[in-house]
């Protein structure tokens, strides 16, 4: 049976991170394993900083010109590791329906919503994401989930809110249309090339900031997804 340390080491070999885990309860809505057994352990899988990007950038999925390159790479990697460890891989993409990854992340790690709506981590700041999860039939000993304060609660300056050139992050929520309209114009080049200015303004986890190519990839993916969504609504 795989241990948490074994899983963490295997993920680290491909630039991913074990992001804590938990022993599911019925209300966690973790699906049963293919043989019908309930999952006894769920380990979250994600990326922190540029490590994943350095592995993915050289992968065939990033070079074949196909769509959803990062999702396809993630599924190939995690499906292989899940088979090795006798686990089931679950993903935040591929829906609807979608798995409740935000709720799972909060169960596994001390993350909370930032003023931008992105989950903030006390050490990684906004420079992390969840790529999947591994469900195991057996109970696995897990690192304790430390209770840590949300960094935003002691951040009086809130530079993230002031940094957006079009004020897309407001008390009423995230103005997606204002953000997209900015990005598709010449004025949005800095965000498209270096990443969201509001996200970059956060002082937490600065050593984990995404590299330029990684930031451009995610910004392009975000804009493409929004355009596709608008196209579907216009049909």
C-alpha positions in Angstrom: 0.0 0.0 0.0 1.3 3.5 -0.9 2.1 5.8 1.9 1.6 9.6 1.9 5.4 10.1 1.6 5.5 7.6 -1.4 2.8 9.6 -3.1 4.5 12.9 -2.4 7.8 11.7 -3.8 6.2 10.2 -7.0 4.4 13.5 -7.6 7.5 15.6 -7.0 9.3 13.6 -9.7 6.9 15.1 -12.3 6.8 18.6 -10.8 3.5 18.1 -8.8 2.8 18.4 -5.1 0.8 16.3 -2.7 -1.4 19.0 -1.2 -2.6 17.2 2.0 -5.6 15.0 2.2 -8.5 13.7 4.4 -10.5 10.7 5.2 -13.8 11.3 3.4 -17.2 11.5 5.0 -20.4 11.1 3.0 -20.9 14.9 2.8 -17.6 15.3 1.1 -19.1 13.7 -2.0 -16.1 11.6 -3.0 -17.3 9.1 -5.5 -16.8 5.3 -4.9 -14.0 3.5 -6.5 -14.6 1.6 -9.7 -15.2 -1.7 -7.8 -17.9 0.0 -5.7 -15.8 0.4 -2.5 -15.9 3.8 -0.8 -12.8 5.9 -0.8 -11.1 5.8 2.6 -8.4 8.4 1.8 -8.3 11.3 -0.6 -5.0 13.0 -1.4 -5.1 16.4 -3.2 -2.6 16.9 -6.1 -1.6 20.3 -7.3 1.2 22.6 -8.4 3.2 25.2 -6.5 5.3 27.8 -8.3 7.1 26.9 -11.5 8.0 23.3 -10.9 5.1 21.7 -12.8 5.6 24.1 -15.7 9.2 23.0 -16.2 8.1 19.4 -16.6 4.9 20.1 -18.6 6.7 22.5 -21.0 8.8 19.6 -22.4 5.8 17.2 -22.6 4.3 16.1 -25.9 0.9 17.5 -25.0 2.4 21.0 -24.9 3.9 20.6 -28.3 1.3 18.8 -30.3 -0.9 21.8 -31.0 -4.0 20.1 -29.5 -6.5 21.7 -27.1 -6.5 21.3 -23.4 -2.9 20.4 -23.3 -2.4 20.8 -19.5 -5.5 18.8 -18.8 -4.4 16.0 -21.1 -0.9 16.0 -19.6 -2.4 15.9 -16.0 -4.7 13.1 -16.9 -1.9 11.0 -18.4 0.4 11.5 -15.5 -2.1 11.0 -12.7 -3.8 8.0 -14.4 -0.4 6.3 -14.6 0.4 7.0 -11.0 -3.0 6.0 -9.8 -2.6 2.6 -11.6 0.8 2.2 -9.9 -0.6 2.8 -6.5 -4.0 1.2 -6.9 -5.9 4.5 -6.6 -8.5 6.3 -8.6 -7.7 9.7 -10.2 -10.3 12.5 -10.0 -10.1 15.8 -11.8 -11.5 19.3 -11.5 -12.1 19.4 -15.3 -14.1 17.2 -17.6 -17.6 18.2 -16.3 -20.3 18.9 -15.8 -20.8 17.7 -13.2 -17.7 19.0 -11.5 -16.1 17.6 -8.4 -16.1 20.0 -5.3 -12.4 20.6 -5.4 -12.6 23.9 -3.5 -14.3 22.2 -0.6 -11.8 19.3 -0.8 -8.9 21.8 -0.7 -10.2 23.4 2.4 -10.5 20.0 4.1 -6.9 19.2 3.1 -4.9 22.4 3.6 -5.2 25.8 5.4 -6.4 27.7 2.3 -9.2 30.3 2.1 -10.7 32.6 -0.5 -8.7 35.8 -1.2 -10.3 39.1 -2.2 -9.7 38.0 -5.8 -11.7 34.8 -5.3 -8.6 32.6 -5.7 -7.7 30.3 -2.8 -4.8 31.8 -1.0 -2.2 29.6 0.9 -0.3 31.0 3.9 3.1 30.0 2.3 2.3 29.8 -1.5 0.1 32.9 -1.7 -1.8 32.8 -5.0 0.8 30.8 -6.9 -0.6 27.4 -6.7 -3.5 25.3 -8.1 -5.2 21.9 -7.8 -4.8 19.6 -10.7 -6.5 16.4 -9.4 -6.9 14.1 -6.5 -6.1 10.4 -5.8 -8.7 8.3 -4.0 -7.6 5.2 -2.1 -9.6 2.3 -0.8 -7.4 1.9 2.3 -6.9 4.5 5.1 -3.5 6.2 4.7 -1.9 8.2 7.5 -1.9 11.8 6.6 -0.1 14.9 7.8 -2.2 16.9 10.2 -4.0 19.9 8.7 -2.5 22.8 10.5 -4.9 25.6 11.5 -3.4 28.8 10.2 -4.8 32.3 9.8 -5.8 33.7 6.4 -3.0 36.1 5.3 -5.6 38.5 3.9 -7.0 39.1 7.4 -3.9 41.0 8.5 -3.2 42.7 5.1 -4.5 46.2 5.5 -3.2 47.6 2.2 -5.0 45.0 0.0 -2.7 45.9 -3.0 -4.5 43.1 -5.0 -7.7 45.2 -5.2 -6.0 48.4 -6.2 -3.8 46.8 -8.9 -6.4 45.9 -11.4 -6.3 48.5 -14.2 -10.1 48.2 -14.7 -11.2 47.6 -11.2 -12.6 44.2 -12.0 -12.5 43.0 -8.4 -15.2 44.7 -6.5 -17.2 44.3 -3.3 -20.0 43.0 -5.5 -17.8 40.3 -7.1 -15.5 39.7 -10.0 -16.5 41.7 -13.2 -15.5 39.1 -15.8 -16.6 41.2 -18.7 -14.5 44.2 -17.7 -11.5 41.9 -17.3 -11.9 40.3 -20.7 -12.5 43.6 -22.4 -9.2 44.8 -21.0 -7.3 41.7 -22.0 -8.3 41.8 -25.6 -7.2 45.4 -26.1 -3.7 46.8 -26.3 -3.9 48.1 -22.7 -4.1 44.5 -21.5 -0.7 43.4 -22.9 1.0 43.6 -19.5 -1.6 41.3 -17.9 -1.4 38.9 -20.8 2.4 38.8 -20.9 3.2 38.7 -17.2 0.0 37.5 -15.6 -2.9 39.2 -13.8 -1.6 42.4 -12.2 -3.9 42.0 -9.3 -2.6 38.5 -8.6 1.0 39.7 -9.0 0.4 42.5 -6.4 -0.2 40.0 -3.6 2.8 40.1 -1.2 2.4 36.5 0.0 4.4 33.7 -1.4 6.5 35.9 -3.7 9.2 33.2 -4.2 6.6 31.0 -5.9 5.5 33.5 -8.6 4.9 31.8 -11.9 7.5 32.3 -14.6 6.7 34.4 -17.7 5.9 31.5 -20.1 3.7 29.8 -17.4 1.8 33.1 -16.8 1.3 33.7 -20.5 0.0 30.1 -20.9 -2.6 30.5 -18.1 -3.7 33.9 -19.3 -4.2 32.7 -22.8 -6.2 29.7 -21.5 -8.3 31.9 -19.4 -9.1 34.3 -22.3 -9.8 31.3 -24.6 -12.2 29.8 -22.1 -14.1 33.0 -21.7 -14.5 33.5 -25.4 -15.7 29.9 -25.8 -18.2 30.5 -23.0 -19.5 33.7 -24.7 -19.7 31.9 -28.0 -21.9 29.2 -26.5 -24.2 31.8 -24.9 -24.6 33.5 -28.2 -25.9 30.4 -30.0 
